[in-house]
Amino acid sequence: FLLFTMAGRALSRFVPWRRSHPRHVIRCRHFAASSGDDALESAVRDILHALEQDTSREGLQKTPQRAAKAWRYLTSGHSQQLEDVVGTALFSECFPGIVTVKDITFHSLCEHHMLPFFGKVHIAYIPREHVLGLSKFARIVELYARRLSMQERLTSEVAEAIQTTLNPRGLAVVVEASHMCMAMRGVRNVTSTSVTSRITGEMLSSDHKDVFLNSVFSSGSGSHTSLRSPQKKKTTLRVAKEDMKFSAAHYTIFSATEREGLHGHDHFVSLELTGEVADNGLLGGVCYSTAKSVARDLCKEWDEKVLLPGQSPFMKLRNEGNSVVAEFSGQVHTFPQADVLVLPIPNTSLECLAGLFAARYAHALELTAMFQGCVDVSVTVSGSPGQFATSRRSAGVLFSSAPALSGTAVITGASKGIGKATAAKMLSAGWDVWNLSRTICTLEGVRNVEVDLSEESEVAAAAEQVASAAHGPLCLVHNAAMHPSDSFGDAPALAAALSVNVVAPSLLSSVLLKSAVPGSSVIFIGSTLSEKAVSGCMSYVVSKHAQVGLMRAAVQDLFGRGIHTAVICPGFADTEMLRSHLGGDAGIADAGVLKMVSFGRLVQASEVADIVEMVARSPAVNGAVIHCNLGQRES
């Protein structure tokens, strides 16, 4: 153990730890090669001396240099970043099946004994909008394997890197490895193999998971039945009713210059639900009439509408007064806004319509009160006679793991404090995260739109930019706020605070919620002062009370759309805003803040972020004012 202890100390001089950054983002200190190699060579020489070896004999004369070079190579992953490995190998492709890459070999060093562990990695994912060049999966595995690591961490890091890069609908990573720390020392067991797995999203569906595991373990590696889903009897319910239809006009776009003319169809919808019969004797716990009514409600939303693609690279949409203007290859069409529904899809082809309907139906089914278990949903949408498209989704896996509830999270002021903590939380939960702020968010994976929230024109433009790229459920977090020190009667300060704290959230919501799907949410970051008042911050108090009013009005105006909203009210939170307002640690102490809190400490931004993520997936809190202040003394 002296050998590996001294080697570990030597490596610690040039291999930086990563705990302050997301695991797929590595910020490394760079040392001159000669300095690092000299330190390693010296350490190896010390180890050999400690083992009473003669470093002057022929076989050991160059061992320090060779060992230093080898360790540099074996830990080279510490000096690389994910984006360096992925490069430009991300491609737009709507592939409806499972992509599997198996038997990726790797070698790594266990950080406990610095002995090798090695084996194979198997990866499968269900694409959402992009696919990754196949060789990049091996590169990603290599990136994290060439570090001091553990098999469990390696599994998580590979999964998180792929989730961050692709945002797939489902992901599975399985690692099989043999460990020399078990084979060469200790129990000296040379036959054991360790298997770790990370499975998220739609890959949790028993059918998808078993297809993957059967393809990986069908021969040569054993059955690994512990990973497989138990075989249970499934039932299929078919629903096809004449009133399950929507009549809508649309374009099908073929290229940048070619499309169909605007035309309309009666689109008939039929369903197949496959799953286990619940304890109440119903498939997925949902009664037949509920399964039909969910489909009818979605049809009603699309009925008698002009359906336009909000994510088309060829058709540009904009609002002008009460009209929607669609531009395509120099042609301009104008529609009354009330007649248009902009959908978060790249084309209004039959395939895309079926896919979006299936996704919304599966998600809406989950939100019904009786739903339980897992149900595979197959939706068929017909167009012209003889034309139809079928798309499949799984209901019941969306909430089973955090990354599965993927959608678009839009956060104002995500560059610091609660906003940044929320961005980090939502990224880890698999959301596509946007920051709307004058200052960029430095978290890898966050999309930044620099905007002055006090300027309505900039806010509107930013909202349109995000809306054109949004997908899945929307989580709109109104976090940014002005906190001036003012008193009653300070009209200019009040106007400025209201523009950022109230007007900007209203404007953002009005644009982004037009095409929001059921399961979306609007979350206001309020304050204890949303329901109380203190002196010296009149504008902040007024604006935070107004946000509660906005939320309660939203509950009524969004009634029946499956969109929920709430206000989260942190108390004394450990943020730059509080410290600036009270004058740092000394000001916090002078104000006796901690004596007013039951737990004697400040609320951490990460604690608020956890509540935001919980609210985003919890429609039961619709209309709630949620205080997270650790309990404050009433005065």
C-alpha positions, -999 to +999 in steps of 0.1 A: +000+000+000+030+023+005+035+021-033+001+033-042-002+058-013+030+076-025+019+074-061-015+089-051+002+118-034+023+125-064-007+124-088-026+147-065-001+174-073-012+177-109-046+159-111-072+184-099-104+173-081-137+181-097-162+184-070-170+221-076-181+214-112-206+192-129-190+158-136-191+163-173-174+197-171-137+196-161-118+228-153-081+217-152-050+235-140-024+230-167+012+224-157+042+224-179+049+188-189+085+189-176+073+201-141+046+174-138+068+146-152+097+156-129+073+154-099+060+120-110+094+106-118+107+117-085+078+101-067+083+068-086+119+069-077+110+074-040+086+045-042+113+022-056+137+033-029+110+027-002+106-009-016+144-013-012+150-015-050+182-004-066+172+022-092+206+021-108+202-015-121+195-018-158+158-028-155+149+001-133+170+029-147+142+043-169+113+030-148+106+065-133+102+080-167+082+052-181+059+050-151+054+088-152+045+087-189+021+058-183+003+075-154+000+107-174-017+088-202-039+067-178-052+099-162-053+121-193-091+123-191-088+148-162-074+174-187-102+169-213-137+183-216-168+167-230-171+193-258-136+184-270-146+148-275-181+153-290-169+180-315-193+185-344-206+150-345-242+159-334-267+155-362-304+164-366-323+131-371-357+119-360-351+082-355-381+065-338-363+034-326-335+024-302-298+030-310-275+005-293-237+006-292-224-024-273-191-040-263-171-007-260-139-019-242-123+003-216-095+003-190-094+025-160-077+029-126-095+024-094-090+054-072-089+033-040-058+012-048-048+026-082-051-008-097-068-014-130-104-023-136-115-030-172-144-044-192-171-034-215-197-006-217-231-010-235-252+021-244-287+024-258-308+055-263-340+066-280-333+099-299-354+130-295-341+154-321-304+145-326-282+115-330-244+113-322-217+098-344-212+063-332-175+066-326-181+094-301-197+069-277-163+051-274-146+085-271-169+095-242-163+062-224-125+067-229-128+103-216-141+092-182-122+059-180-088+076-182-092+090-147-089+078-112-124+065-108-148+039-096-171+018-117-202+033-102-190+069-110-179+059-145-214+046-152-230+078-140-206+101-158-210+083-191-248+085-187-248+122-177-225+131-206-248+115-231-279+130-215-263+164-216-252+160-252-283+144-267-312+150-243-327+116-255-362+104-247-346+074-230-311+062-221-295+030-208-258+025-198-246-008-185-209-014-175-194-048-169-159-049-153-133-070-137-113-054-108-077-062-102-081-050-066-102-081-061-081-104-083-045-095-073-050-088-036-076-092-008-099-120-016-080-128-049-112-137-067-103-138-104-137-148-119-161-122-105-176-095-127-193-063-115-223-050-134-236-014-129-264+003-148-281+036-153-315+036-171-337+066-175-367+079-194-385+058-219-358+031-217-374+022-183-403+008-202-401-030-198-403-036-235-375-011-244-353-022-216-356-059-224-349-053-261-317-036-251-306-061-225-315-090-248-293-075-276-264-070-251-266-102-231-281-127-256-247-145-258-214-146-242-220-124-212-246-143-192-283-136-188-281-108-161-318-115-153-316-091-124-316-062-148-345-075-169-381-067-161-401-095-146-424-110-172-459-100-165-491-105-184-501-075-205-534-065-220-541-043-250-571-019-251-580-005-285-601+027-288-614+041-321-645+064-320-659+086-348-659+116-325-621+112-318-610+135-346-599+171-354-605+191-386-575+212-393-556+230-420-518+225-424-488+225-447-464+197-453-430+212-460-406+192-483-376+215-486-365+251-483-385+259-515-411+232-518-443+226-498-479+215-502-505+241-505-526+250-474-552+223-472-575+207-446-584+172-434-606+154-410-579+137-390-593+106-372-574+094-341-573+058-328-555+044-298-539+012-285-530+011-248-508-019-237-499-025-201-507-044-169-542-045-154-541-025-121-556-036-088-589-019-097-593-042-128-585-014-153-556-011-177-531+014-161-558+021-135-577+043-160-613+037-170-623+034-206-642+067-206-612+086-192-589+072-219-614+084-245-620+118-230-582+126-228-580+120-266-611+140-272-598+170-252-566+170-273-586+168-305-607+197-294-576+218-289-565+212-325-600+213-341-608+241-365-573+254-364-545+262-389-516+241-376-482+258-381-448+243-372-430+264-346-397+246-351-394+246-389-361+257-403-378+269-434-410+286-423-406+318-401-435+328-379-441+362-362-470+380-345-483+413-359-511+426-337-539+401-338-524+382-367-498+355-372-476+359-403-460+329-419-431+334-443-419+306-466-395+309-495-405+345-502-443+338-498-462+355-470-495+342-455-513+361-427-538+343-404-561+356-376-543+347-344-574+331-330-574+306-359-538+295-355-521+269-333-483+269-334-471+235-325-436+226-312-426+204-342-405+210-373-432+201-397-470+196-397-466+164-416-488+135-406-458+118-389-450+148-367-486+154-358-489+117-348-457+119-327-468+151-309-503+138-303-489+106-288-464+125-266-492+148-253-516+119-249-492+099-228-483+128-206-520+138-202-528+102-193-503+104-165-519+134-150-553+117-146-561+109-110-564+072-114-533+065-135-508+039-121-481+017-135-467+019-170-487+019-203-474+019-238-494+042-260-498+038-297-516+067-315-526+065-352-536+097-370-552+095-404-550+122-431-562+118-467-579+084-475-553+056-472-528+078-454-521+074-417-491+076-393-486+057-360-464+069-332-456+052-299-449+066-264-448+053-229-469+067-201-458+061-165-420+064-170-420+101-173-420+107-136-401+076-126-367+092-129-357+128-130-341+129-165-372+115-181-394+145-175-374+163-202-387+195-217-378+232-219-370+251-187-368+289-191-353+307-161-349+345-158-318+355-139-301+321-140-266+336-139-263+335-101-280+327-068-313+308-068-316+311-106-282+294-112-290+267-086-323+261-104-306+259-137-282+233-124-310+213-108-331+213-140-300+203-161-295+173-139-331+164-143-328+163-181-343+196-190-332+218-219-324+250-199-325+286-211-312+316-192-328+350-199-306+376-183-281+405-189-254+381-176-246+347-190-249+315-169-216+297-169-230+262-164-223+239-193-254+230-212-274+262-205-285+283-235-281+320-228-302+348-242-288+382-231-318+405-225-326+435-204-358+425-187-368+462-182-370+466-220-403+452-233-390+449-269-360+429-258-382+407-236-406+400-265-378+392-289-362+368-264-395+350-258-400+345-295-365+331-298-370+306-270-405+297-283-392+287-317-369+261-301-390+249-272-400+213-270-420+191-246-434+205-214-424+241-206-412+251-171-412+289-169-394+301-138-397+339-131-367+344-109-351+377-118-360+406-096-351+442-087-347+449-049-343+486-045-340+503-011-369+527-012-399+539+008-436+547+001-440+574-025-408+566-045-426+563-079-396+560-102-382+531-081-416+514-081-420+517-119-385+502-124-392+473-101-426+466-116-411+465-151-387+437-141-406+419-114-442+420-129-444+433-165-415+411-178-430+379-164-464+388-178-449+394-213-428+363-213-457+341-202-481+356-228-457+345-256-443+312-243-476+298-231-493+301-265-481+266-276-474+252-242-484+215-238-503+199-209-478+193-181-462+227-184-458+250-154-452+287-145-433+292-113-428+326-096-399+330-072-415+352-046-404+360-011-416+359+025-425+395+016-450+382-009-474+381+020-458+404+045-441+438+045-411+456+061-399+491+059-372+503+034-381+481+004-415+494-007-411+485-045-399+450-038-428+443-014-454+457-038-440+437-068-438+404-048-474+408-037-483+414-073-466+382-084-490+363-061-519+381-079-504+371-113-502+335-102-538+334-090-550+351-122-530+325-142-548+296-125-581+310-138-570+320-172-552+287-179-581+266-165-584+233-183-552+235-203-532+212-180-508+239-171-501+245-134-486+275-116-473+284-081-453+309-061-423+297-041-414+321-013-378+317+000-371+334+033-336+346+042-317+329+014-279+328+011-277+348-021-258+378-034-291+399-034-296+394+004-259+400+012-259+432-009-291+444+006-280+438+042-243+446+038-226+412+038-221+388+068-216+417+092-249+433+081-267+399+084-253+396+119-262+432+129-298+427+116-301+396+138-313+376+108-302+342+120-320+347+153-353+351+133-349+317+116-359+285+135-329+265+122-304+294+128-291+295+093-298+309+058-318+290+032-295+276+006-301+283-031-300+246-038-328+239-014-350+264-033-340+248-066-351+213-053-385+228-046-387+244-080-380+210-097-406+193-075-432+219-084-425+215-121-436+179-120-464+183-095-497+197-109-514+191-075-498+223-062-516+245-089-525+278-072-503+273-042-481+298-023-452+277-009-430+291+018-395+277+022-380+298+050-369+273+076-395+287+099-394+324+107-403+341+140-434+361+137-431+397+147 
